[in-house]
Amino acid sequence: MVVFSLIVYAIVRFRRRTEDDGKRSRHRLWQQPGVEMAWTVVPIIIVVVLTLTTARIIHEIQDAPKPADAV
């Protein structure tokens, strides 16, 4: 419900208005190429690190020696 509410808010808040002439300011922080690259690359790096860490831990757990009295 929260996500839906935020989507509706964004649609209403940032809709294109009739007085817009189609020109958008490129001076906004979130529209600069470096910032756009950063918030694309940083989450990808986080996901890759978490995936590799999880794979390593799962591999260690599966290869752990079993006790002699294990069923």
N, C-alpha and C positions, 0 to 999 in steps of 0.2 A: 504494500500500500504506500509505503514511503517513497519507493522508487517511482511508482506511478505518479504520485503527487509532484515529485521533483521534475519529472518529464513534462507534465502539464504546465507547471510553472515556467520552465524553460521555453516551451512553445509559445506561451502567452507573452512572456517578458521579451523575448528576442525575435518576435515575428517581424517580417518585412512590412513596413508601413507604406502607404501610398505616397507619402511625401519624400520617400527615399528615391534618389536618382540612380541607384545602383552602385554608387561609389562607396567603398568601405575604407575606413582609415587603416593603413598598414602600420600605424605607430602604436598600436595597442600591444602590450607585453605578450599576451597569449597568441598573437599572430606573427611573432618574429620567428624566422626559421630555426634559430638556435634553440629557442624555448620549445618549439614544436618537436624538434629532434630529441631534446632531453626527455620530454615526457613520453616519448615513444621508446627510446632506447633504455632508459632506466627501468621501467617495468619489465621489459624483455630480459634484462640482466638479472633482475630479482627472480623472475620465474625460472631462468636457466640455473641459477645458483641453488634455488630450492629443489629443483628437479634432480640435479646432480647429487646434492646432499642426501635426499631421500633415497635415491638409487644406491648410493654407497652404504647407507645404514641398512637397507633391506638386504643387500648382498652380504654384509657382515652378519646379520641375524640368520640368514639361511645357511651360511657356511660355518656357523658356530659348531664346535664339537659337541656331540651329544654325550650326556653322562652314561656311564657303563650300565647303570641300572634303569635306563629309560625304557619305557614300554614301546 
